Amino acid sequence: MAECVPSRATGMEGGIVIKDDWPGYSLELFTYPEHYREDIESVYIPHGVIMDRTERLARHIMDDIGDHDMVVLCVLKGGYKFCSDLVEFIKVQCRNSNKHLETRVEFIRLKSYLNDQSTEDLHIIGSQDLSVLRGKNVLIVEAIVDTGKTMKALLKHVEAFEPKMVKVAGLLVKRVSNVVGSLPDYVGFEIPNRFVVGYALDYNEYFRDLNHICVISEIGKVKYKI
């Protein structure tokens, strides 16, 4: 399925690399909403594996940030489950250690996809005032990074509010040829350029209720296309 390798950038937490020929697990091995039976091909990353990896990322974040307070900026909507679990693991590790890390969570909603294609347009939806970030250590939590265009634009937006430090945690990083900018500082999994759903990742607002990360089928793409 995968191997864990160092990140391509110095100082970053390297992700688990899922190989190009990995087909995923049979749907028969897992439970999932029955109404998606024809809409997904396979379970690509099981929920338990996601949770174990997220716990490990929380440990690395704690080691890096230590006792310094932190503002977590959750990128909605796809990042909400990853962010919630990551923050919870950070809290657990604080309770089990002598470190105290005060964490505040803020939210920003971005939209850059239409159907299964990333568009050139980045829309920041809702409040764009992030003045609470000024002078703070900021951890941006995003579910998936592909070309990096969205993250590059978001970093520019965030840095305008003069935070003390900015780190990025990405659950998934896609291997694509037209990468812009750098990889996240903390990477959960590096995956092939396949369209995946579940664990709050959607296809036109569907599939967010899947616990596992799954590969959408052609039937699913057609059924929920807009």
Salt bridges, closest charged atoms under 4 A:
GLU13 OE2 - ARG53 NH2 2.94
GLU13 OE1 - HIS60 NE2 3.28
ASP20 OD1 - ARG175 NH2 2.54
GLU28 OE2 - ARG37 NH1 3.35
GLU34 OE2 - ARG37 NE 2.72
ASP39 OD1 - LYS223 NZ 3.00
GLU41 OE1 - ARG194 NH2 3.34
GLU106 OE2 - ARG104 NE 2.65
ASP116 OD2 - LYS221 NZ 3.45
GLU120 OE2 - LYS149 NZ 3.00
GLU162 OE1 - ARG134 NE 3.65
GLU190 OE1 - ARG8 NH2 3.53
GLU190 OE2 - ARG175 NH1 3.37
ASP202 OD1 - ARG208 NH2 3.27
GLU205 OE1 - LYS77 NZ 3.15
GLU205 OE1 - ARG208 NE 3.17
ASP209 OD2 - HIS35 NE2 3.67
GLU218 OE2 - LYS221 NZ 3.49
